[in-house]
């Protein structure tokens, strides 16, 4: 059985509290459970005050068989941020915006450079998704076509340095598959509308609620994650937008993070659930304690 844990973002104290709430204890420096295994949905770094401690906990659990995990977009961005191009520069630009997003990690590892580079090497050993016997886990978006492509391109679903150039080159097939898997699907807002994201950047595209069944997304508010209020109640143009939504015949429960949900933890649906409840923005760190059920139960959500 598995305990699936949402985006930690460097909040190690919260992670320890949540693990202990779920019945894990530290044995020889490794948090473990006699009968269960943790599964991390990625985004362990950036934003929070205890990134080194968080990585130490997560890595020790994964490396010793007490947990599984998938990469988040923040770990992928870090790999690109530090990998130099043969022609000069880096695969992720060292722009003010990118430096600000990555600042806490840079600062907290300023005197531990070798340790940080060891973690970067370790990130390559973590898969982009997990297709287990009875559950599925991904950081941002489970799309069968993307994941089948990644299975063909990547050994055991893991990124390599040799593929980083293609993975960060916009509009390549590998870039698209990784972009949507780790950051979610987006669509252009209708009528040239824009909105400001959580970091204050103006966007003309919005992430879509890809986990929503086509028949349920009747308005732009149900379709887009960040629908401007002016169109939230407007009927969706199905001829343009319906192809992006979920047509999932797999009955295994699906868990993911990434979306900065607010308020008390709740299920996204009875078959798919986001576990990111904004711990880095005064929210909570959440987990789902899966007991073998095909239909998810709200009483199996835990948080601190």
C-alpha positions as a printed NumPy array, in Angstrom:
array([[  0.   ,   0.   ,   0.   ],
       [  1.124,   3.562,  -0.695],
       [  1.026,   7.019,   0.861],
       [  1.225,   9.566,  -1.949],
       [  2.702,  12.886,  -0.803],
       [  2.236,  16.26 ,  -2.511],
       [  4.748,  18.969,  -3.441],
       [  7.086,  19.582,  -0.478],
       [  9.079,  22.594,  -1.776],
       [ 11.659,  22.564,   0.979],
       [  9.361,  22.294,   4.004],
       [ 11.172,  19.486,   5.791],
       [  9.53 ,  20.043,   9.178],
       [  6.106,  19.697,   7.568],
       [  7.27 ,  16.568,   5.757],
       [  8.444,  14.978,   9.005],
       [  5.134,  15.852,  10.696],
       [  3.182,  14.324,   7.82 ],
       [  5.288,  11.162,   7.721],
       [  4.842,  10.684,  11.461],
       [  1.096,  11.301,  11.145],
       [  1.025,   8.527,   8.532],
       [  2.851,   6.137,  10.867],
       [  6.426,   6.434,   9.575],
       [  9.346,   6.604,  11.983],
       [ 13.043,   7.315,  11.599],
       [ 15.147,   4.166,  11.758],
       [ 18.874,   4.594,  11.202],
       [ 18.162,   8.025,   9.745],
       [ 15.573,   6.777,   7.226],
       [ 11.841,   7.358,   7.57 ],
       [ 10.033,   4.099,   6.926],
       [  6.849,   2.164,   7.624],
       [  6.525,  -1.53 ,   8.383],
       [  3.743,  -2.142,   5.88 ],
       [  3.562,   0.88 ,   3.568],
       [  5.661,   2.874,   1.13 ],
       [  5.639,   6.62 ,   0.446],
       [  5.368,   7.987,  -3.094],
       [  6.518,  11.562,  -3.769],
       [  4.988,  13.532,  -6.653],
       [  8.077,  15.747,  -7.126],
       [  8.895,  19.429,  -6.534],
       [ 11.095,  18.939,  -3.502],
       [ 13.233,  22.025,  -4.103],
       [ 12.805,  25.827,  -4.353],
       [ 10.656,  28.227,  -2.304],
       [ 10.904,  26.696,   1.193],
       [ 13.476,  27.173,   4.012],
       [ 14.718,  23.563,   4.4  ],
       [ 15.584,  22.314,   0.93 ],
       [ 18.738,  20.432,   1.962],
       [ 16.888,  18.62 ,   4.736],
       [ 13.985,  17.826,   2.427],
       [ 16.242,  16.293,  -0.203],
       [ 18.087,  14.281,   2.444],
       [ 14.809,  12.793,   3.705],
       [ 13.371,  12.075,   0.268],
       [ 16.565,  10.637,  -1.189],
       [ 17.296,   8.407,   1.797],
       [ 13.778,   6.99 ,   1.605],
       [ 13.882,   6.37 ,  -2.151],
       [ 17.417,   4.97 ,  -2.197],
       [ 16.621,   2.556,   0.641],
       [ 13.311,   1.281,  -0.699],
       [ 11.064,   3.12 ,   1.763],
       [  9.641,   5.359,  -0.968],
       [  9.212,   5.918,  -4.687],
       [  9.155,   9.255,  -6.468],
       [  8.767,  11.129,  -9.735],
       [ 10.533,  14.286, -10.865],
       [  8.732,  17.603, -10.703],
       [  9.195,  20.54 , -13.019],
       [ 11.403,  22.287, -10.436],
       [ 13.903,  19.409, -10.439],
       [ 13.837,  19.304, -14.246],
       [ 14.363,  23.072, -14.387],
       [ 17.33 ,  22.727, -12.024],
       [ 18.975,  20.171, -14.308],
       [ 18.592,  22.538, -17.261],
       [ 19.694,  25.561, -15.196],
       [ 23.034,  23.948, -14.307],
       [ 23.821,  22.096, -17.546],
       [ 26.038,  24.141, -19.864],
       [ 25.45 ,  24.082, -23.609],
       [ 28.395,  23.126, -25.843],
       [ 27.918,  26.479, -27.591],
       [ 27.847,  28.468, -24.342],
       [ 25.14 ,  29.42 , -21.905],
       [ 22.783,  27.002, -20.175],
       [ 19.787,  24.934, -21.202],
       [ 17.658,  27.032, -18.848],
       [ 18.409,  30.714, -19.158],
       [ 19.86 ,  32.479, -16.118],
       [ 17.264,  35.231, -16.383],
       [ 16.117,  37.312, -13.389],
       [ 12.783,  35.467, -13.412],
       [ 14.428,  32.024, -13.374],
       [ 16.978,  33.021, -10.741],
       [ 14.23 ,  34.341,  -8.459],
       [ 12.274,  31.087,  -8.792],
       [ 15.405,  29.06 ,  -7.987],
       [ 16.858,  31.478,  -5.434],
       [ 16.181,  29.558,  -2.217],
       [ 17.911,  26.468,  -3.586],
       [ 20.888,  28.517,  -4.795],
       [ 21.172,  30.254,  -1.438],
       [ 20.789,  27.195,   0.772],
       [ 23.415,  25.234,  -1.157],
       [ 25.845,  28.156,  -1.517],
       [ 28.317,  26.483,   0.868],
       [ 27.487,  22.919,  -0.229],
       [ 28.186,  22.977,  -3.962],
       [ 29.487,  19.405,  -4.215],
       [ 26.473,  18.115,  -2.298],
       [ 24.126,  19.977,  -4.647],
       [ 25.816,  18.591,  -7.753],
       [ 25.462,  15.12 ,  -6.272],
       [ 21.718,  15.732,  -5.964],
       [ 21.61 ,  16.911,  -9.577],
       [ 23.219,  13.617, -10.615],
       [ 20.674,  11.772,  -8.493],
       [ 17.726,  13.5  , -10.194],
       [ 18.611,  11.573, -13.359],
       [ 17.836,   8.338, -11.494],
       [ 14.255,   9.416, -10.724],
       [ 11.561,   8.606, -13.336],
       [  9.134,  11.106, -14.844],
       [  6.102,   8.944, -14.047],
       [  5.133,   5.743, -12.249],
       [  2.755,   3.183, -13.693],
       [  2.344,   0.759, -10.806],
       [  0.144,  -2.315, -10.664],
       [ -2.834,  -0.508,  -9.164],
       [ -2.071,   3.236,  -9.085],
       [ -0.479,   5.848, -11.345],
       [  1.63 ,   8.849, -10.299],
       [  2.865,  11.842, -12.301],
       [  3.829,  15.378, -11.375],
       [  1.436,  17.411, -13.538],
       [ -0.332,  15.568, -16.368],
       [ -1.001,  11.949, -17.303],
       [ -1.45 ,  11.779, -21.059],
       [ -1.216,   8.29 , -22.552],
       [  0.267,   9.464, -25.858],
       [  2.972,  11.5  , -24.107],
       [  3.871,   8.725, -21.684],
       [  3.995,   6.068, -24.395],
       [  6.371,   8.337, -26.311],
       [  8.535,   8.833, -23.217],
       [  8.622,   5.082, -22.603],
       [ 10.051,   4.624, -26.094],
       [ 12.566,   7.462, -25.754],
       [ 13.751,   7.081, -22.158],
       [ 15.222,   4.109, -20.352],
       [ 12.841,   3.261, -17.481],
       [ 11.194,   6.662, -17.941],
       [ 14.319,   8.521, -16.762],
       [ 15.949,  11.539, -18.349],
       [ 19.626,  11.529, -19.385],
       [ 22.125,  14.347, -19.928],
       [ 22.358,  13.381, -23.562],
       [ 18.658,  14.142, -24.044],
       [ 18.62 ,  17.445, -22.185],
       [ 19.263,  19.525, -25.313],
       [ 16.268,  18.056, -27.128],
       [ 14.151,  18.098, -23.964],
       [ 14.644,  21.868, -23.639],
       [ 14.306,  22.756, -27.339],
       [ 10.817,  24.112, -27.864],
       [  8.452,  22.295, -30.197],
       [ 10.46 ,  19.065, -30.426],
       [  8.459,  15.93 , -29.673],
       [ 10.49 ,  15.25 , -26.527],
       [ 10.084,  18.833, -25.299],
       [  6.303,  18.637, -25.742],
       [  5.991,  15.314, -23.923],
       [  8.114,  16.448, -20.968],
       [  6.598,  19.938, -20.866],
       [  3.06 ,  18.587, -20.581],
       [  4.008,  15.746, -18.21 ],
       [  5.811,  18.044, -15.76 ],
       [  3.952,  21.339, -16.24 ],
       [  0.503,  20.406, -17.511],
       [ -1.416,  21.164, -20.677],
       [ -2.232,  24.7  , -21.722],
       [ -4.588,  26.302, -24.205],
       [ -4.931,  29.851, -25.501],
       [ -7.671,  31.818, -23.78 ],
       [-10.5  ,  32.906, -26.075],
       [-11.   ,  36.494, -27.245],
       [ -7.335,  37.409, -26.592],
       [ -7.946,  37.457, -22.836],
       [ -5.049,  37.409, -20.349],
       [ -4.586,  36.864, -16.606],
       [ -1.8  ,  37.283, -14.019],
       [ -0.296,  34.052, -12.668],
       [  0.786,  33.378,  -9.063],
       [  4.137,  35.125,  -9.694],
       [  2.534,  38.193, -11.289],
       [  3.353,  37.32 , -14.903],
       [  0.796,  38.101, -17.61 ],
       [ -0.385,  34.973, -19.446],
       [ -2.474,  34.519, -22.586],
       [ -2.548,  30.753, -22.105],
       [ -4.021,  28.922, -19.128],
       [ -3.502,  25.441, -17.795],
       [ -6.485,  23.229, -18.462],
       [ -8.17 ,  20.808, -16.096],
       [ -7.018,  17.838, -18.177],
       [ -8.382,  15.377, -15.611],
       [-11.942,  16.558, -16.295],
       [-14.192,  14.391, -18.437],
       [-15.251,  16.055, -21.685],
       [-18.927,  15.974, -20.712],
       [-18.202,  17.855, -17.47 ],
       [-16.299,  20.801, -18.978],
       [-19.279,  22.795, -20.195],
       [-17.971,  26.249, -19.197],
       [-14.568,  27.903, -19.444],
       [-14.453,  27.944, -15.648],
       [-14.681,  24.146, -15.613],
       [-12.176,  23.835, -18.464],
       [ -9.422,  26.322, -17.607],
       [ -7.545,  26.291, -14.33 ],
       [ -7.186,  30.086, -14.356],
       [-10.267,  31.215, -16.265],
       [-10.771,  35.003, -16.046],
       [-14.065,  35.787, -14.251],
       [-15.461,  37.375, -17.406],
       [-15.647,  33.986, -19.156],
       [-15.966,  31.566, -16.227],
       [-19.667,  30.96 , -16.896],
       [-19.46 ,  31.116, -20.71 ],
       [-20.091,  27.846, -22.578],
       [-16.957,  26.196, -23.967],
       [-16.495,  25.979, -27.719],
       [-16.243,  22.165, -27.78 ],
       [-15.042,  22.101, -31.395],
       [-11.882,  23.939, -30.331],
       [-11.193,  22.673, -26.823],
       [-12.627,  19.194, -26.197],
       [ -9.711,  17.255, -27.731],
       [ -7.42 ,  18.337, -24.862],
       [ -9.508,  16.744, -22.141],
       [ -9.313,  13.365, -20.531],
       [-10.517,  10.267, -22.325],
       [ -9.147,   7.8  , -19.824],
       [-10.258,   4.182, -19.79 ],
       [ -7.619,   3.161, -17.223],
       [ -9.398,   2.473, -13.93 ],
       [ -6.302,   2.728, -11.724],
       [ -6.416,   5.764,  -9.406],
       [ -4.21 ,   8.631, -10.556],
       [ -2.274,  11.001,  -8.28 ],
       [ -0.457,  14.208,  -9.184],
       [  0.683,  17.552,  -7.748],
       [  1.777,  20.879,  -9.267],
       [ -1.413,  22.957,  -9.281],
       [ -1.202,  25.054,  -6.091],
       [ -4.7  ,  24.278,  -4.865],
       [ -5.979,  26.319,  -1.93 ],
       [ -8.307,  25.631,   0.961],
       [ -8.812,  22.379,   2.837],
       [ -7.586,  19.267,   1.01 ],
       [-10.259,  17.584,  -1.052],
       [-10.45 ,  15.021,  -3.826],
       [-10.203,  16.247,  -7.397],
       [-12.443,  13.343,  -8.421],
       [-13.104,   9.772,  -7.307],
       [-10.413,   8.468,  -9.685],
       [ -7.84 ,  11.28 ,  -9.867],
       [ -6.557,  13.629,  -7.199],
       [ -4.154,  16.557,  -7.016],
       [ -2.163,  16.584,  -3.771],
       [ -0.543,  20.03 ,  -4.045],
       [ -2.212,  22.297,  -1.501],
       [  0.286,  25.172,  -1.545],
       [  2.478,  24.425,   1.456],
       [  4.878,  27.116,   0.19 ],
       [  2.092,  29.728,   0.228],
       [  0.778,  29.221,   3.756],
       [ -1.2  ,  26.179,   2.706],
       [ -0.758,  22.597,   3.882],
       [  1.312,  19.567,   2.95 ],
       [ -1.105,  16.817,   1.957],
       [ -1.022,  13.085,   1.314],
       [ -3.431,  10.386,   0.239],
       [ -3.184,   7.105,   2.132],
       [ -4.207,   4.553,  -0.485],
       [ -5.663,   1.357,   0.97 ],
       [ -6.244,  -0.548,  -2.272],
       [ -9.492,   1.128,  -3.363],
       [-10.356,   1.94 ,  -6.986],
       [-12.601,   4.842,  -5.982],
       [-10.834,   7.397,  -3.817],
       [-12.208,   8.347,  -0.4  ],
       [-11.941,  11.767,   1.203],
       [-11.28 ,  10.2  ,   4.615],
       [ -7.963,   8.888,   3.267],
       [ -6.598,  12.43 ,   2.862],
       [ -4.132,  13.584,   5.533],
       [ -2.406,  16.933,   5.936],
       [ -0.351,  19.116,   8.266]])
